[in-house]
Amino acid sequence: MARPRALATRVLWAVLTILVLGGVLVAASTWWNGRQAARQSYDRILLGAANDIAESIRIQNGAPLVVLPVSAFELLAQAPEDRIHYEVRGPGGTRITGIDTDTLIAAQPGFFDATLNGEPARFVQVTRRFVERDFSGPVDVIVGQTLRARQAMALTLSRDALWPMALAGLALVLIAWAVVRRALAPLDAITADLAARDPYDLTAIPTDDLPHELQVPLTALNRFMARLEGQLDAMRNLISDTAHQLRTPVAAIRVQAEAAQAESDRPSRALDRLLGRTRSLGTLLDQLLSRALVVHRTDSAPRRVVDLREIALEMIERDDHPGLSIRLEIGEDPVTVRADAFSLGEAGRNLLGNAVRHGQSPITIGADRIGPEARLWVRDSGPGPAPAVRDRLGTRFNRSAGSGETSAGIGLSIVHAVAAAFGGRLDMTADETGFTIALVLPGEEDRTC
Amino acid sequence: MRILMVEDAVDLAEGVVAHLGRAGLTCDLAETLEAARDCRAVQRYDAIILDINLPDGSGLDLLREMRASADRTPVLMLTALAEVDDRVEALDQGADDYLGKPFDQRELEARLRALVRRDAARKEEVITLGSLTYVLKDRSAQLGGRQLDLTRREAAMLDVLIRHRGQYISKARLYDSLYGFDDADVGVNAIELYIARLRKRFAGSDVAIATQRGVGYRIGPADG
């Protein structure tokens, strides 16, 4: 599909079309006017010459005698390029004198068009009536001239008229260009502003001093951004409120259960279960909030260049894993991606958490770069989940038989959400040495020293 | 050892008080900031457990008051928010440690004891470098009067660097200092990242870690 044309181009094309159409009309009318003017002036010359000849006819011995006057030819000589024709015919069309032609000219009274030796020409016929004693009757004088001088004159007239018009047209195009540019300048400014804007910047675009037509869409856009920001704020508040309102009671339940257990003399299965459930409730709460926070942040937090090696290190630093053997496998060079460090940290934490819960020690955490892709991976020495389970992994609240009471299946869905948000994917491979799960993200060109 | 717990969720607080009591720690309970101020007026405490959200204000206000009046009683903040910003703010206001809800009571007890020990140790073996104070005994550090929230490995590396302040320490030597953390092996490439983490913590202060290519790292006063 062709790219839609720019607004300025569209307006300019319209202006140009109008100008060209107008130009054609004006040129045609000028040409027609020039021709009329040329015809009128040369017709007068023809008529003058014909009248001169007619004046010079005398009757001698009962027959018309033509003495061709020089003035007539001087008149006709004003069109030096043209061939001329003259003829004097007596009554009944008998030829008295004239220039021979290839074809007989079918004369009509007044002006008429005909061909002169195969060339278009203009003729005039002037009739003089003699009523003398020895001759009476009409004598027709026919004078003709080819059209070259007329055409040349028409052309000169039109050209002289058209030159300034063409210049005016050109000036109009330039003015139109300037006007269009000027009229669209605010639009260009807004376009530049929007292009330079951070995608997570939801502050309103200033609409003062803008034309009315632009204020309407911009106000709508500003309203929309304000609503979006309101939603994001509400989400943020909801997350922190939920965290606060739920964590304190969960903490209290846990403390009470621990107190009850400490005070009772004999072990109670119910109390143990209560305690276990309360602990996993805390974990669940953490994960739910973490997921909500990750989803919220991928919408609202600006993306920065992050070194996946630092995320891997933070995974090891953040939580203690007593009794487990964990190795960090990183290279010397940064493994950079463009993402949100907090979200990546949560994803990594869940990957490690899964390996600790379901996998076998030793566990290796690593970050590396393969071609254009950056990977953050966790490998444990276990066989990994069964293929059937693997396909369903990552859907929220998917719990397999082995998940146990401490997991709600949210962990991997966090990782999936993070992968999706930053244009990556989740890779799982199992071989004899163990099971590797990797968060694969498009790598960022390394711009640190 | 006498502890003050400032917490408005009475059932939670009473459970904790009972647990600490069993562990031999005497613990008073204040449900509001007002009650906490009254308690502190009549009794000296070895440590304070402070909730952030209280009916008559924020626990951070009390913390600020204490620190403004040069009261160095160790404070452990309880926070319902696990977000990083929250913890950073608590530590910035002068808290010595924090714990997110819900928490393990044994951990709370252990941390309280550590705080009190650190408070005692502060009067003993301390290395001072500019605005950085390092307590050798428990490997804790304060920068400009604020407790640094160092991880165990960060603390181990800072320990080596600061004991040999002014000298360049090789990467391999720093890596050796991490020996003994048997739960995880981070590899020698991680040293650079740990140095970066420490540098981030010292950013803007008068303490800096210099790098000599091929030789190692050195902690010292920031130049210029």
Interface residues (C-beta under 8 A of the other chain):
Chain A: S240 A243 H244 R247 T248 P249 V250 A251 A252 I253 R254 V255 Q256 E258 A259 A262 T278 G282 L285 D286 L289 L293 D307 R309 E310 L313 I316 E317 D320 H321 P322 G323 L324 S325 I326 R327 L328 E329 I330 G331 E332 F342
Chain B: A9 D11 L12 G15 V16 A18 H19 R22 N53 A80 L81 A82 E83 V84 G100 K101 P102 F103 Q105 T151 R153 E154 D182 D183 A184 D185 V186 G187 N189 A190 E192 L193 Y194 A196 R197
